[in-house]
Amino acid sequence: MYIRNRELLRQLMAGRYNTVTLASRTGLSKQVIAYLTTRGRSGRSSCNPRTARLIADALGVEVEVLFCDRLLPESNNRRRSS
């Protein structure tokens, strides 16, 4: 699953979790959390459905708020000027 909005993920974590504490809460590695939260703006961070569910559950949101099954062209690809 692809991350929809990395900034929203960081906002949901703010004040409650940092990379280490969210990793501990979900049972995921801190590297997985860091990968999803810090990948470059045009990066296409993805994870498996189980990981997406663990993160969404820990943050109290539906999976679809943070993740989608495939890349959405308008939100993830930069438009090129001709």
N, C-alpha and C positions, 0 to 999 in steps of 0.2 A: 504494500500500500504506500502511496506517496503522501508526503506531508502537504497539506493545503496552505497553511499559513504559519510559518516558523515564528513570526512575531507574536501571534496569538498564543502559541505554545509557551513562549517565554513569559508572556503576560500572565497566563494561568499559573505558571510556576512561581512567579514573583511573590515574595513574602511568605510563601509556604514551603517551597522546595528549591534547592539548588541541584546541580547535576548529581552530586553524591547522594543526597537524601532521596531524590526521586528514584534513583537507581536502587537504593536500598528498599524503598517502599514497594517497588514493582518486581524486584528480584532480577532486574536487568543489569548489565554492566554499565559503569559510568561512561564508557566509550560509546555505547549505543545512544545514550541520552545526549552526550556531547555532539555526536554525529548529526542527530536530528535537530539540535538547537543552534548549531554554529556553522553549518555548511554555508558556503557562499550564497549570495542572493539568487544567482541563477542556477545554483546547485539543485540537483534532483534527488533529494534525500528520500529514501524509501526504507520500509521495514516489512516484516511479515505481519499478517493479520493478528496473531497472538500478541505481538509486541505493541501494536496499535491499541488493542483492547486493554492491555495492562496499563498503558499510559493514560488513556482516556478515563478508565475507571478510577485511577489514582487522583486524577484532576477533577473528577465529577462531571464529565461531559460525555456526550455520545461520540463514538468513534468518528462519525461523519463530520463532526465539527472540526476535527484536526486532520483527518486523513481521507483520501479518496482512492478508488481502485486503479485509476490511471491518471496520467497527467492531463491537466486541463490546459489547452493551448493558450487561452487568454490570460490565465493567471501565472503560468510558469515559463512561458517562452517570451523572451524580449522581442519586441517588434523591431525590425530593421528598417531603417529609412533608406529610400532609393535615391 
